[in-house]
Amino acid sequence: MPVSQLIMGLLLVFTIGCALAVAFTRDLLTAAVVFMGQSLVMSIIWLILESPDLGITEAAVGAGIDSLLLFVALKKIHAIDSSIDHATEISIEKTTDMSTENHEIKENASLQEKAFSTEADPCEEAKQDGQEE
């Protein structure tokens, strides 16, 4: 099997995978990005098939203009804002959880330090006993 056929097979599988991912994803921003990737792969396929005019057109229109129009439409319907806000909320929750855990760890460490500092050191006691005699 020649390498060119292997590459074409991989590009075909990637294109079909992108089409299925766009069809089944619920996040519109993800669908737009995957669609843009599928369009770029299609332009590579056209170039391999020795049709550079279709490859350039697919890259310019499919990956460029179509993706730009999809992003603008998602911005207009506030689909991009909500996904960014959701991601921000998740990162804030994780940061809050981490700071709470760090605070608890510091409290435990300070309690352990206090416990060790209040305990008598056996070596010190032996030295003091030796000096008293």
C-alpha positions in Angstrom: 0.0 0.0 0.0 1.6 3.3 -1.1 2.0 6.1 1.4 -0.2 8.4 -0.5 -3.2 6.0 -0.2 -2.5 5.7 3.5 -2.5 9.5 3.9 -5.7 9.8 1.9 -7.3 7.1 4.0 -6.3 8.9 7.3 -7.6 12.2 5.9 -10.9 10.6 4.9 -11.3 9.0 8.3 -10.5 12.4 10.0 -13.1 14.1 7.7 -15.8 11.6 8.6 -14.9 11.8 12.3 -15.2 15.6 12.2 -18.6 15.4 10.4 -19.9 13.0 13.1 -18.4 15.2 15.9 -20.2 18.3 14.6 -23.4 16.3 14.3 -23.4 15.0 17.8 -21.8 17.7 19.9 -24.0 19.9 22.0 -21.6 22.8 22.4 -21.9 25.2 19.4 -18.5 26.7 19.8 -16.9 23.2 19.7 -18.9 22.4 16.6 -17.7 25.5 14.8 -14.1 24.8 15.6 -14.4 21.1 14.5 -16.2 22.3 11.3 -13.2 24.6 10.6 -10.8 21.7 11.0 -12.9 19.5 8.7 -12.8 22.2 6.1 -9.0 22.5 6.3 -8.6 18.8 5.9 -10.9 18.9 2.8 -8.7 21.6 1.3 -5.7 19.3 1.8 -7.6 16.5 0.2 -8.3 18.7 -2.8 -4.7 19.6 -3.1 -3.6 16.0 -3.0 -6.2 15.2 -5.7 -4.3 17.8 -7.9 -7.1 20.4 -7.8 -5.4 23.4 -6.3 -8.2 25.8 -7.3 -10.7 23.8 -5.2 -8.2 23.5 -2.3 -7.6 27.2 -2.1 -11.3 28.0 -2.4 -12.1 25.4 0.3 -9.5 26.9 2.6 -10.6 30.5 2.0 -14.3 30.0 2.1 -14.8 26.9 4.2 -12.2 27.5 6.9 -12.1 31.2 6.6 -15.3 33.0 5.8 -17.7 30.2 7.0 -15.9 29.9 10.3 -15.9 33.7 10.8 -19.6 33.9 10.0 -20.3 31.0 12.5 -18.3 32.8 15.2 -20.1 36.1 14.6 -23.4 34.3 14.7 -22.5 32.5 18.0 -21.4 35.8 19.5 -24.8 37.4 18.4 -26.8 34.7 20.1 -24.5 34.8 23.2 -23.5 31.2 22.8 -19.8 32.1 23.1 -20.4 34.3 26.2 -22.3 31.6 28.1 -19.6 28.9 27.4 -16.9 31.3 28.5 -18.9 32.3 31.6 -19.5 28.7 32.4 -15.8 27.9 32.1 -15.0 30.9 34.4 -17.4 29.7 37.0 -15.8 26.3 37.0 -12.3 27.7 37.4 -13.5 30.0 40.2 -15.1 27.1 42.0 -11.9 25.0 41.6 -9.8 28.0 42.9 -12.1 28.4 45.9 -11.9 24.7 46.7 -8.2 24.8 46.5 -7.8 27.8 48.7 -10.1 26.2 51.3 -8.0 23.0 51.2 -4.8 25.0 51.5 -6.2 26.9 54.5 -7.1 23.6 56.2 -3.7 22.2 55.5 -2.0 25.3 57.0 -4.3 25.0 60.1 -3.3 21.3 60.5 0.3 22.2 60.1 0.2 24.9 62.7 -1.7 22.6 65.1 1.0 20.0 64.6 3.7 22.5 65.2 2.0 23.6 68.5 1.7 20.0 69.6 5.4 19.3 68.9 6.5 22.5 70.6 4.5 21.9 73.8 5.9 18.3 74.1 9.1 18.0 76.1 12.2 17.0 74.2 13.7 13.9 75.8 17.2 15.0 74.9 16.8 18.3 76.5 15.4 16.7 79.7 18.5 14.4 79.8 20.8 17.3 79.4 19.0 19.2 82.2 19.1 16.2 84.5 22.8 15.8 83.9 23.5 19.5 84.7 21.5 19.4 87.9 23.5 16.5 89.4 
